Amino acid sequence: MIISARNIFSADLPSIKYFLEKYPRRSLPASAIITRFAPSPTGYIHIGGIYIALISQRFANQTGGVYFLRIEDTDKVREIEGTNAVIAESLHKYGLDPDEGMCFCGGEKGAYGPYRQSERIQIYQSFIRYLMECGRAYPCFCTKEDLDVMREGQEKLQATTGYYGQWARCRNLPKAQVEEMLKSGKDFVIRLKSVGVGREFMFNDLLKGVIQLPENNKDAILMKSDGFPTYHLAHVIDDYLMGTTHVFRSDDWVSSIPLHCELFDAFGFSRPIYGHVPPITKIDANGGKRKLSKRKDPEANVLFYQEIGYPEEAVIEYLLNLANSDFENWRKLNPEKSHSEFVLDLKRFSNTSGPLFDEMKLRDISRVMIANINADEIFSRMLEWSKKHDISFHSVLRDNQDLWVNIFSIERGGAKKRKDICTWSDVKSQFTYVHNGSFTSPDWSEFHSVLSPAEIREVLDQFCRCYSATDSSEQWMKRIRVIAMSIGLAPDIKTFKKDKDKYRGHVGEVSQVVRYAITGKMQTPDLHQIMQFLGEDECKKRLTQNH
């Protein structure tokens, strides 16, 4: 179909009755909630979009309803090619695949499609013609220049800007004049003939409570001159035909509520229930609070979390914590349960000014989550992440699988699990000592100890001479103690604490020297196991090359 504004006058355009019968009311229990995530393909996915998709999916799932994906792609000027695939992939990664709409695997599913608005133009034009026949819409022939002149006049008079009242010059054009202008091929848009006069409009929002706004009195554009609808019109028609009962969307749209409600009423449609979600915010350099910005903040882009390597479940749990503050307590009480079992509660959306983004909190959640993953899965996920984000490290992992799985397995079981990994990108820098080919001698000028450089060399010499990879953990520790006592250190912490005047330090000073020589780190998982996995030859090489 060739898209043109003039199609609304075509005899072939179906009546709205056809579409009302094509999309019957859904047969669901009265308590079922039908929600949608409706992004525009105009750039990357904002983390706030994932937040809204999560909320929409959760409330639909909790009530046995439907959560669908609709692509609002009628703004062809701002559309960016390839964004639809990014949307589908992002939702899939975060476990937010829709029940209906565009699928990650390609194509669509569901009986209420097409789910791309650009493929529903005939529907919108039929409903626009219906409004015109009812006297609630009209063609407007004003040019950009006409509108600029009008706006300048309004500003001089300090009047509210917009197309309304005495300023709506095409609103009451004689029918003969309209027909003549159409016949001459003059470009036009279709505007709503608003019945509002700016009185107070009361609206009960799911999240914000009762909101008071001036009712709409503007003759808003419903269809642009290219034949495409505006968001205001398209979403109203689609939400009704697709049976949407609850709309969760950014609170940027609060000011448009009077217009949207007027459109629902003009068609005789029941209105969905709106919940305007406060934006995720952050503290800026000046100490002020503002919403995450696509232009200023890399963490606004959902790809930020993938590139750094936050597990998808950690991001979702963090967002659940922003939505309902009691999620954190629920997680502590239910450490083994899936986050999908948490019941999101509208009454607990307490932060109406916008939840504050805190990456340290996200790192803490991620750290705990990774601590509960077994070594084989950590390796598998590291391999998958590095293949896309660090191909050279991917090769290192792939070629040394047994070694890496062994390192990841250290202190992974038991009540006190290691929590040294926050993101997949941490692994390369934290575990440089694992890969023999990339390890370099540490900088001893950064090592702080009660031992002198000469004593440090003595410790390394002694340990190198006596070390054997066949030593048990107890034998290994016994050798460390012997060396400690030979240079006047306490054999254990208890002895040191009893007589601090007698000892400069304890056995831990020796183990730290060995740790730093072997790994270049001050903190690692169990050193004895690390040395076993590296092998005796490699360990002795590192012990001797440090002096």
C-alpha positions in Angstrom: 0.0 0.0 0.0 1.3 3.5 -0.9 1.1 5.6 2.2 -0.6 8.9 1.6 -2.7 11.3 3.6 -5.2 11.3 0.8 -5.9 7.6 1.4 -8.4 8.7 4.1 -10.7 9.8 1.3 -10.4 6.5 -0.6 -13.6 4.4 -1.2 -11.5 1.3 -0.6 -10.7 2.2 3.0 -12.5 -0.2 5.4 -14.8 1.1 8.0 -13.9 1.0 11.6 -16.5 -1.8 12.1 -14.2 -4.1 10.1 -11.3 -3.6 12.5 -13.5 -3.8 15.6 -14.6 -7.2 14.4 -11.1 -8.3 13.4 -9.8 -7.6 16.9 -12.4 -8.8 19.3 -12.2 -8.4 23.1 -9.7 -10.9 24.6 -11.3 -13.9 26.4 -9.4 -13.6 29.8 -10.5 -13.6 33.4 -11.6 -10.1 34.7 -8.5 -9.9 36.9 -6.0 -10.5 34.1 -3.9 -7.5 33.2 -2.8 -6.8 29.6 0.2 -4.7 29.3 2.6 -3.6 26.5 6.1 -2.4 26.0 6.0 0.0 23.1 9.5 1.5 22.2 10.3 3.6 19.2 13.3 2.4 17.1 15.1 5.7 17.3 18.3 4.6 19.1 19.7 2.4 21.8 17.5 0.9 24.5 17.6 3.1 27.7 17.9 1.2 30.9 14.6 2.9 31.9 13.0 1.1 29.0 14.1 -2.3 30.4 12.7 -1.1 33.8 9.3 -0.4 32.3 9.3 -3.6 30.3 10.1 -5.5 33.5 7.2 -3.8 35.4 4.8 -4.4 32.5 5.8 -8.1 32.1 5.7 -8.8 35.9 2.1 -7.4 36.4 0.8 -9.2 33.4 2.4 -12.5 34.5 1.3 -12.2 38.1 -2.4 -12.0 37.0 -2.4 -14.6 34.2 -2.6 -11.8 31.6 -0.7 -10.9 28.4 2.4 -8.8 27.9 3.1 -7.8 24.3 5.7 -5.8 22.4 4.6 -3.1 20.0 7.1 -1.2 17.9 6.0 2.4 17.5 7.8 3.2 14.3 5.7 5.9 12.6 8.3 8.6 13.0 10.4 7.7 10.0 12.6 10.8 10.2 14.0 9.7 13.6 14.0 5.9 13.0 17.5 4.3 13.1 18.0 1.1 11.0 18.7 -2.0 13.0 17.1 -0.8 16.2 14.3 -3.3 16.0 16.8 -6.2 16.3 18.5 -4.4 19.2 15.1 -4.1 21.0 14.3 -7.8 20.5 17.8 -8.9 21.5 17.9 -6.8 24.6 14.5 -8.0 25.8 15.6 -11.6 25.2 18.8 -11.2 27.1 17.0 -9.9 30.2 14.3 -12.5 30.1 11.7 -10.1 28.9 10.5 -11.9 25.8 6.9 -10.8 25.1 3.9 -13.1 24.9 2.9 -11.4 21.7 4.6 -9.2 19.2 8.0 -9.1 17.6 10.1 -12.2 18.5 13.8 -12.5 19.1 14.0 -15.3 16.5 12.3 -13.1 13.9 8.7 -12.6 12.8 5.8 -12.0 15.1 3.4 -14.0 17.2 -0.1 -13.2 18.4 -3.5 -12.6 16.9 -3.6 -8.8 17.3 -0.9 -7.8 14.9 0.7 -6.5 13.0 2.7 -5.2 16.0 4.6 -2.6 14.1 2.7 0.6 13.8 4.1 1.3 10.3 2.2 -1.8 9.1 -1.1 -0.6 10.6 -1.5 2.7 8.7 -4.8 1.6 7.1 -6.3 1.1 10.5 -5.3 4.6 11.7 -6.6 6.2 8.6 -10.0 4.4 8.9 -10.4 5.7 12.5 -9.3 9.2 11.4 -12.0 9.2 8.7 -14.5 8.1 11.3 -13.6 11.1 13.5 -13.9 13.4 10.5 -17.4 12.0 9.8 -18.3 12.6 13.4 -17.1 16.2 13.2 -14.3 15.6 15.7 -11.4 16.0 13.2 -10.6 18.2 10.2 -7.9 18.9 7.6 -5.5 21.7 8.4 -3.7 23.4 5.5 -1.5 25.7 7.5 2.2 25.7 6.4 5.2 25.8 8.7 5.5 29.5 7.9 1.8 30.1 8.9 2.4 28.4 12.2 5.5 30.4 12.9 3.6 33.6 12.3 0.8 32.4 14.6 3.3 31.5 17.3 5.0 34.9 17.1 1.6 36.6 17.5 0.8 34.5 20.5 4.1 35.3 22.2 3.6 39.0 21.6 0.3 38.8 23.3 1.7 36.6 26.0 -0.9 34.0 25.1 -0.5 30.2 25.4 1.1 28.9 22.3 -0.6 26.2 20.3 -3.4 25.6 17.7 -6.6 26.3 19.5 -9.6 28.6 19.7 -9.3 31.8 17.7 -5.8 30.6 16.5 -7.2 27.4 14.9 -7.8 29.1 11.5 -8.6 25.9 9.6 -11.1 24.6 12.2 -14.2 26.0 10.7 -13.3 26.4 7.0 -16.4 26.2 4.7 -16.8 22.7 3.2 -16.4 24.2 -0.4 -13.1 25.8 0.5 -11.8 22.6 2.0 -12.8 20.6 -1.1 -11.1 23.2 -3.4 -7.9 23.1 -1.4 -7.9 19.3 -1.4 -8.6 19.3 -5.2 -5.6 21.7 -5.8 -3.3 19.2 -4.1 -2.4 21.4 -1.2 -0.6 19.5 1.7 -2.6 19.0 4.9 -2.6 17.4 8.3 -5.6 16.1 10.2 -6.3 17.7 13.6 -8.5 16.8 16.4 -11.4 19.2 16.9 -11.0 19.5 20.7 -14.1 20.1 22.8 -12.0 21.1 25.9 -11.8 24.7 27.1 -9.0 24.2 29.6 -11.0 23.5 32.7 -9.5 21.3 35.4 -9.0 17.7 34.5 -8.8 15.0 37.3 -6.9 11.8 36.7 -6.1 8.9 39.0 -2.7 7.5 38.2 -1.7 4.0 39.4 1.6 5.2 40.8 1.2 8.9 41.3 -2.3 9.0 42.7 -4.7 11.8 41.8 -3.3 14.3 39.3 -4.9 17.6 38.4 -4.2 19.1 35.0 -5.9 21.5 32.6 -8.1 19.6 30.2 -7.0 19.5 26.6 -8.1 22.4 24.5 -5.5 22.1 21.7 -6.4 20.8 18.2 -3.6 18.3 18.2 -2.3 16.8 15.0 -3.6 13.2 14.5 -2.1 12.5 11.1 0.9 14.1 9.5 1.1 15.3 5.9 3.0 12.1 5.0 0.0 10.0 6.0 1.5 8.6 9.2 -0.3 9.1 12.5 1.1 10.8 15.5 1.9 8.9 18.7 -1.2 10.4 20.4 -3.6 8.9 17.9 -1.8 5.6 17.1 -1.3 4.4 20.7 -5.0 5.1 21.6 -6.3 3.0 18.7 -3.8 0.2 19.2 -4.2 0.0 23.0 -8.0 -0.4 22.5 -7.8 -2.9 19.6 -5.1 -4.9 21.3 -7.1 -5.0 24.6 -4.5 -3.1 26.7 -5.9 -2.7 30.3 -2.8 -1.2 32.0 -0.2 1.1 30.5 3.1 1.6 32.3 5.1 4.3 30.6 7.6 7.1 31.4 6.2 10.0 33.4 7.3 12.3 30.5 3.8 11.5 29.2 1.8 12.8 32.2 1.1 16.2 30.6 -0.5 14.4 27.6 -3.0 12.5 29.6 -5.9 15.0 29.0 -5.4 14.7 25.2 -5.2 10.9 25.3 -8.3 10.6 27.5 -10.1 13.0 25.1 -9.2 10.7 22.2 -10.4 7.6 24.0 -13.7 9.3 24.7 -14.0 10.6 21.1 -14.0 7.1 19.8 -16.2 5.8 22.6 -13.3 3.5 23.8 -12.9 2.4 27.4 -9.7 4.0 28.8 -6.8 1.8 30.0 -5.4 2.4 33.5 -2.2 4.4 33.3 0.8 4.1 35.6 3.4 6.8 34.9 6.8 5.4 36.0 9.2 7.9 37.6 12.6 8.0 35.8 15.8 6.5 37.1 17.9 9.3 38.4 21.4 10.0 39.5 23.4 12.6 41.4 25.3 14.9 39.1 28.7 16.6 39.6 27.0 19.5 41.3 25.1 17.4 43.8 21.8 17.8 42.1 19.4 15.0 41.2 18.5 14.5 37.5 17.3 11.6 35.4 19.7 9.4 33.5 20.5 11.1 30.3 21.1 9.4 26.9 23.5 12.2 26.0 25.5 12.4 29.3 25.4 9.1 31.0 26.9 5.8 29.5 24.9 3.8 32.1 21.7 5.0 30.5 22.4 2.6 27.6 21.5 -1.0 28.2 24.6 -2.0 26.2 26.8 -0.4 29.0 25.8 -3.3 31.3 26.5 -5.9 28.6 29.9 -4.5 27.7 31.0 -4.4 31.4 29.6 -7.8 31.9 27.0 -7.6 34.6 25.0 -10.9 34.6 21.5 -10.2 33.2 19.9 -11.5 36.3 21.8 -9.1 38.5 20.6 -6.1 36.4 17.0 -7.4 36.7 17.3 -7.9 40.5 18.7 -4.4 40.8 15.7 -3.0 38.9 13.3 -4.9 41.0 15.0 -3.4 44.0 14.4 0.1 42.5 10.8 -0.8 41.9 10.0 -2.3 45.3 12.4 -1.6 48.2 11.3 -4.7 50.0 12.9 -6.9 47.3 16.2 -6.8 49.1 14.7 -8.4 52.3 12.8 -10.9 50.1 16.1 -12.0 48.5 17.8 -12.4 51.9 14.9 -14.6 53.1 14.7 -16.5 49.8 18.4 -16.9 48.6 17.6 -20.0 46.4 14.5 -18.7 44.7 14.2 -17.2 41.3 13.5 -13.5 41.2 10.4 -14.4 39.1 8.8 -15.6 42.3 8.9 -12.1 43.8 5.5 -10.4 43.7 5.7 -6.8 42.5 3.4 -4.6 44.5 2.0 -1.3 43.2 1.6 0.0 46.8 5.4 -0.3 47.3 6.4 2.1 44.5 7.2 4.7 47.1 9.8 6.8 45.3 7.5 8.9 43.1 10.4 11.4 42.4 12.5 8.7 40.7 14.7 5.9 42.1 18.4 6.8 42.4 20.9 4.8 40.3 23.7 3.4 42.4 26.2 1.3 40.6 27.9 0.2 43.8 24.6 -1.4 44.8 24.4 -3.1 41.4 28.0 -4.4 41.9 27.1 -5.8 45.3 24.1 -7.6 43.9 26.2 -8.9 41.0 29.0 -10.0 43.4 26.6 -12.1 45.5 24.9 -13.6 42.4 28.2 -14.7 40.8 29.3 -16.1 44.1 26.4 -18.6 43.8 27.2 -19.7 40.3 29.3 -22.9 39.9 32.8 -22.8 38.3 31.7 -24.5 35.0 28.9 -22.0 34.5 31.2 -19.0 35.3 33.6 -20.3 32.7 30.9 -20.8 30.1 29.5 -17.3 30.7 33.0 -15.7 30.6 33.6 -17.5 27.3 30.4 -16.2 25.9 31.0 -12.6 27.1 34.6 -12.4 26.0 33.8 -13.7 22.5 31.8 -10.5 21.9 33.7 -8.0 24.1 37.3 -9.2 24.4 38.3 -11.6 21.7 42.0 -11.9 22.7 41.0 -12.9 26.3 38.5 -15.3 24.7 41.4 -17.2 23.2 43.2 -17.3 26.5 40.1 -18.8 28.2 39.3 -21.2 25.4 42.9 -22.6 25.3 43.2 -23.0 29.1 39.8 -24.3 30.1 40.8 -26.7 32.8 43.1 -24.2 34.5 40.4 -21.5 34.5 37.6 -23.8 35.8 40.0 -24.9 38.6 40.7 -21.3 39.6 37.0 -20.4 39.5 36.2 -23.5 41.7 38.4 -22.3 44.6 36.3 -21.5 47.7 33.1 -21.7 45.6 31.3 -24.1 47.9 30.5 -24.0 51.5 28.9 -21.4 53.7 31.5 -18.7 53.1 31.7 -18.3 49.4 34.3 -16.1 47.7 32.8 -12.8 46.3 35.7 -11.4 44.3 34.0 -11.2 40.9 31.5 -8.4 40.3 31.4 -8.4 36.5 32.8 -10.5 33.7 35.2 -7.7 32.7 36.7 -7.9 36.2 38.1 -11.3 35.6 40.9 -10.4 33.2 42.5 -7.8 35.5 41.9 -9.7 38.7 43.3 -13.0 37.5 46.3 -11.9 35.4 48.3 -14.5 37.4 46.4 -17.4 36.0 47.7 -17.3 32.5 51.4 -18.0 32.5 52.2 -16.2 29.3 50.7 -12.9 30.5 52.1 -12.8 34.0 54.9 -10.3 34.7 56.9 -9.7 37.9 55.1 -7.5 40.3 56.3 -4.1 41.3 57.7 -4.6 44.8 57.8 -0.8 45.4 54.1 -1.0 45.9 54.3 -3.9 48.4 54.1 -2.8 52.0 55.5 -5.0 54.8 57.3 -5.0 58.1 60.0 -7.0 56.4 63.0 -5.4 54.8 63.8 -6.0 51.1 66.6 -8.4 52.2 64.2 -10.3 54.4 61.7 -10.5 51.5 64.4 -12.1 49.3 65.3 -14.5 52.1 61.6 -15.6 52.4 61.3 -16.2 48.7 64.6 -18.1 48.6 63.7 -20.4 51.5 60.2 -21.1 50.2 61.5 -21.8 46.7 63.9 -24.4 48.1 61.3 -26.2 50.2 58.1 -25.9 48.1 56.6 -29.0 46.5 53.3 -29.1 44.6 52.5 -32.4 46.3 52.3 -30.7 49.7 48.9 -30.8 51.4 47.4 -27.6 52.7 48.7 -28.4 56.2 52.2 -29.2 54.9 52.3 -26.0 52.8 51.2 -23.9 55.9 53.8 -25.7 58.1 56.6 -24.5 55.7 55.3 -21.0 55.9 55.4 -21.1 59.7 58.9 -22.4 59.8 60.1 -19.5 57.6 58.2 -17.0 59.7 59.9 -18.2 62.9 63.3 -18.2 61.2 63.1 -14.4 60.7 61.5 -13.6 64.1 57.8 -13.6 63.3 55.1 -15.2 65.4 53.9 -18.6 64.0 50.3 -17.6 64.2 48.0 -14.7 64.9 47.1 -15.8 68.4 50.7 -15.9 69.5 51.3 -12.5 68.0 48.4 -10.9 69.9 49.6 -12.4 73.2 53.0 -10.8 72.9 53.1 -7.9 70.4 56.2 -6.5 72.1 58.2 -9.6 71.2 57.1 -9.9 67.5 57.2 -7.5 64.6 54.4 -9.5 62.9 53.1 -12.9 62.3 53.1 -15.7 59.8 50.7 -13.7 57.6 53.6 -11.5 56.6 55.3 -14.5 55.0 52.2 -15.8 53.2 51.6 -12.3 51.8 55.2 -12.1 50.4 54.6 -15.5 48.7 51.2 -14.4 47.5 52.5 -11.2 45.9 55.4 -13.0 44.2 53.1 -15.7 42.7 50.1 -13.5 41.8 51.1 -9.8 42.0 48.0 -9.4 44.2 47.5 -8.7 47.9 44.1 -10.5 48.0 43.3 -13.8 46.2 41.4 -17.0 46.8 43.2 -19.8 48.6 46.9 -19.4 47.6 47.8 -23.1 48.2 45.2 -24.2 45.6 46.3 -21.5 43.1 49.9 -22.7 43.3 48.8 -26.3 42.8 46.9 -25.3 39.6 49.8 -23.2 38.3 52.2 -26.1 38.8 55.5 -26.4 40.6 57.7 -25.3 37.8 55.7 -22.1 37.1 55.6 -21.3 40.8 59.3 -21.7 41.3 60.0 -19.6 38.2 57.9 -16.8 39.7 59.6 -17.1 43.2 63.0 -16.8 41.7 62.4 -14.1 39.1 61.4 -11.7 41.8 64.9 -11.1 43.0 
